[in-house]
Amino acid sequence: MTTPEVGAEDFRDILGQTRDFVRREVVPREQEIADGDAVPDDLRRKAADMGLFGYAIPQQWGGLGLDLTQDVEMAMELGYTSLALRSMFGTNNGIAGQVLVGFGTDEQRERWLEKIASGEVVASFALTEPEAGSNPAGLKTRAVRDGERWVIDGGKRFITNAPLANLFVVFARTRQASGRDTGIAVFLVPADTPGVTVGPKDRKMGQEGAWTSEVSFDGVEVPASALVGGSEEDGYRAAMTSLARGRVHIAALAVGSAQRALDESVAFAAVTEQGGTPIGEFQLVQAMLADMQAGVMAGRSMVRDVAARYVSGEDRRIGPSAAKLFCTEMAGRVADLAVQVHGGTGYMRGVAVERIYRDVRLLRLYEGTSEIQRLIVGGGLVRSAQRAAR
């Protein structure tokens, strides 16, 4: 296992500052974020000043250098409030930034990573298409080599932070798939490149303030140096590696949201009376709270274990998918129980558990749906057994 760049004592300080920021400054403004469909500028500036736009970017490129075992602790704190906050800098630290960290050339890293870590540049991960979501192998966007440049044509959808993005990390097909070669490459496309068009913000069920939109590429020309890693072969591996790491992060985020739903429910049950008796004294309410607590505790333990195994290199495929599957499904169940504990109050806008109920539904869809995670886990177990039997 590699030694993390940030020691235990320093990380405790970072985590404590993040927890304080979330609970003292963001939680009281959740309704403002929801009503305005935006994270206020002062909270964005504070997050940037704290280094949150680059907490998972190595220190040599201006980030805090947290490894995945530390990342999940941060994610559990960030999940405690409106998920729009985390979404502001999630792609910088996660699926977009990690493509550059893991696969970029020295020149690409030098050009972009410090700006990504500071929040000067917002990076978007442009993979999903109408016919290619959880399975990137189905994407249609194409990039054609033309001398010393590439020409990109195609469209993406549901792209997080696209309306704010300065840089798109674009996945495109450059050749026919053959065997294990999916024919996918990755390109760095500045948002102001001619031919790049960002659509209007999507109107979603929840996660107000976390902006997504469609992005189209119409004859977009980029230099040869825009090819991530300088190699066409790195694209699919970059996508899968970034998504696997991101799945552990999303699992931890789900745990944070579930913890908030549980805390809100316990507080509500302790003081809200029916017939002169606090509902928390009713056994069926206690049973719901117990199920919620068990799920949160199991999820927290799971993401910590999976993150440690990811960092050590022991498991970077089955574990991340299993954690993402369990924790996001768990968060959905906990949010549902939280509404039930609150009764009619839980169905009202402006009540935290109502927002959480809508927000966490998306966690079961992005970074690969629950169904895809089941295929990865189940198929991986069978293939491992078959290899052992040979």
N, C-alpha and C positions, 0 to 999 in steps of 0.2 A: 504494500500500500504506500502511495506517495505521501510525503509530509505536506499538510496544508500550508498555504502561504500565511495564513492568519492563525496565530496561536489561540489556545483556549481562553486565556484571560481577555485578550483583545476582542475575541469573538463575543464573549459575554457582554462586553460593553456595546458592541455593534447591535447585538440582538436586543439588549435592554433599551437602547435608544430607539430602535425600530418599534418595539412594543409600546413605548411611551408615545411615540409619534402617532401610531395607529389609534391607540385608545383615547388619548387626550385631544388630538387635533383632527383626526379624520372621522372617527365614530360620531362625534357631535354634528358633523356636517354631511352625513350620509343623505339626508333628505334634500339638501342643497344640490348634491351631486346628481341625485335621481331626477329632481325637478328640472335642473338645467341641462341634463344629459351631457355633463362635462365635469371634469375635475378642475376646481378653481386654480387659477394661475399661481397663487401663493403656495398652495400645497404642492404643485408641480415643482416650483423653485426650491421648496424645502426638501423635497425628495431628491432633487439633483444635488443640492448642497450636502446631503447626507451620504452621497455616493450610491444611492439606490439604483441609478441607471446603469451602473457598472459593477454591482457587487459580485457578480460571478465572472467578470472579466479579469484575467491575470494582472497582477500589479505592474508588470513591465509595460502594459499598455494602458495604464491609468486607472485600472479597476481596483476593487478591494481584494480580489483573489480568493473568494470563498469557494471551497469545493462542494460537491453535491451533498455531503453529510451536513454541511453548514447551510447550504441553500434550502434544504427542506425545513430546517428550523425557522429560517426567515419566511418561507412560504406559509408555514402554519400561523405565523403572526399576521402576515399580510392577508390571509384568507379570513381573518376575523372581522374585516370591515368590507365595504363596497369593493367588489372585485375590479371595478374600474381603476382603482388606484394601482393595483399590481399590473393591470394591463398596460398602463402607460409605459412601463419600463420592462415588461415581461419579455418582449421579443428582443430587446437589446441584450438582456442577460441570457436569454434562452435560445430558442430555435434559430433566430437570425444571427445573433452574436456568436453563438457556439459554432456555427458553420465556418466563420472566419477564424475563430480560435483554433479549431481542429483541422481545417483544410485550406485556409488561405495561404497565399505566398507571403514572404516577408514584406514585400512591397505593399500588398493589399492590407496586411495587418497594420503596418506603419501608417498607411493613409487613413484608415477608417476606425480602428479600434479605440484610440484615445477619444475621438469625437463621440463615438457610441457610448463609451464609459461615462463621459461627462454629461451626456444628455443633449449635447449640441446637435447630434445626429440621431434621429429616430429611424431604426431599421425595421423593415417589415419582411416577413417570411412569405414569399409569394409562391405557394405550392398548389393550393386547392383550386380545382376547376369543376365545372358542372359534371364532368364524367370522371373526375379523379379527386377523391377526397381521402378517405382512409387508406386507399391503395394507390400510392403515387405512380405505380407502373402504368396506369391508364391515362396519363396526362397527354394533352394534344398540343400544347404550346410548342412551337418549333423555333430552333435557332439554326441558321444556315451560315456557313463560313463564306465570306466574300473577301478574298485577299487578306488584309491585315485587320479585318473587322468581322463582327458577327451581326446578323440581322435577325431580330426576334419578332415573331408574330404570334398572337394568341390572347387569351383572356383568363383572368383569375377571378375568384369570388370569395367572399367571407374573409378578406385579408385584414387581419388585425392591425390597427394603427395606420392603415393606408391613407386616410385623409390627412394625417400628420407626418407621413413618412418623408424622409430625405433620401433614403436608400432602400431599394428593393433587392432582396436576395431571391432571384428568379430561377425557377427550375424549368428547363426546357429540353425537349427531345432534339438531339443533334444527329441521330443515326437510327437505323433500324435495330430493334432489340434482337439479340442473338444469344441463346443460351442463358447464362447468368448475367450477361451484359444487358442492362435495361435500356441502354441508349440515352440516358438522361445526364445532362450536365447542369452546372449551376453558374449563374452570371450575376455580377454586381451592376445594378442599373440605377444611377442617380434619378431621383424622382422628376427632375427638371429636364430629362433627356427628351428631345422631340419624339413624338409618337406615343409617349406614355400618357394615358388618360385615366384619372381616378374618378370613379362614379360618386354619386351622392351617398351619404351615410345610410347604412342599413337601419331599418326599424325592427328592433328585436323584441322578443318576449321579455327579456330582462337585461341585466348588466348595463343599465344606462350609464353613459359616460365612457364606456369602452367602445371605441368607434371601429367599425369594420365597413368595408365597401368593396365593390368590384374594381378591378384594374385591368385595362386593356393595353396591349402592346401592338402597335400598328407600324411595321417597318422600322422598329427601333434599332438604331445602329450603335453598337458599343465596340471599343477597341479589343484586340485580342487579349490585352492585359485584364479585361473584365472577367475572364474565365476563372472561376475560383480554383485555386491550386495549380492553374496552368494546365489542367488535365481534364479531358472530357469524361474520363472513367470515374472521377471522384464524386460525381453528382448524386447518384442514388445512395451511395454509402454515407455521404454527408447528410442526406435527408433522414435516413434510418437512424444514424447515430444521434442527430439532434433531436429527433422525435422520441427516441428511447429515453434520453436524459430528461426531456421535457415531460414525459409521462410521469416520472417520479416527482417532479416539481408539481404537476397538476394534482397528483394524489395527495401531496402534503397540503396544497391549497384547499382541497376538499375537506381535509381534516380540520383546518382552521375554521372554515365556514360551518362545519358540523358542530364544532365546539361553541361557536357563537350562538347557534340555534339552541343548543343544549342550555347554555347559560341563561339565555333569554327565557327559556321555558321553566327552568328551576326558579328563577326570580319571580316569574308570573305566578307559578303554582303556589309559591310560599305565602303570597299575600292576597291573592284573589279568592274571594269567598263565594260559596254557594250554600244557601241555607244557614249562614252563619259559621260555616266551617271552611277553612282554606282548602282549595281543591287538591293541594299537594298532600293532604292527609288521606285522600281517597286512594284505595289500593290500586285501582286500574290506572290512575294517573301516575302513581309511583312505578307501576310496571312499564309504562311508556318511557318514563325518565330513565329507568334502569336499562332498557334496550338501547336508548340513545347513548348513555354513558358507555356501555359495553362496546358499541360500534366505534365511538370516538377513540377509546383506549386501544382497541385492536388496530384501528387505522394508524394511530400515532406510532405504535410499536412496529407495524409493518413498514411504513415509509422509512423509518430510521434504519431498520435492518436491510432493506433493499438498497438504500443509498450507500450504506457501508459496503455492500457487496458490489455495487456498481463502481465505486471508487477503487476498490481492490482489484477490479477486473474479473472477479469470480463469476458474475452474472450481469450482463448488460442487455439481455433480451427478455427472458421469461419473467424475471423479477419485476422489471419496470412495468410490463403489461399487466401482470397480476396485481400489482399495487394500484395501478390506474383503474383497473376494473373494480377491485374491491372498494377502494376508498371513494370513488365517485358514485358508485351505486349506494354505498353506505350513507354518503352525504344526502342523497336523494331521499332515502328512507327516514333519516333523522329530521330533515326539513319537513317532510310530510307529517311526522309525529309532532313536531313543534307546532305546526298549524293546528293539529288536533288538540293538543294541550291548551292552546289559546282559545279554542272554540271559534265562535263568530268573530271575535276580535282578531284572530289570526288571518282572517280573510280580507281585512281592511288595509287599503293602501296607507302607507306611513308607518305601519307596524313592521319592525325589523324582520320578523320571521316570514312575513308575506314576501318581502323583497328577496330574502335568502332562498325561499322556495323556488322563485323564478330564476334567480341567478345560478343556482347550482345545477339546474337542468342542463345547461350548456356543457358542463364539465364531462358529461357522459358522451358527448359528441366530438369535441375537438381533440386534437392529438391522437386521433384514431378512436372510433366508436367502441362501445363495450363489446359489440359483436366481433370486431376485428381483434380486440384484445383476447377474447376467448379463442379465436383461431390461432393466434400467435402462441398462446400458452399451451393449448391442447396439442397443436401440431408440433410444437417444440418438444414437448414431453415424449410424444410417440417417436419422433425422429431420433431423439437421444436414446431411447430404449432399443430402437432398431440398430443403431450404430453399435451399441454395447453388445448386442446379440450376435454380431457378425464374427 
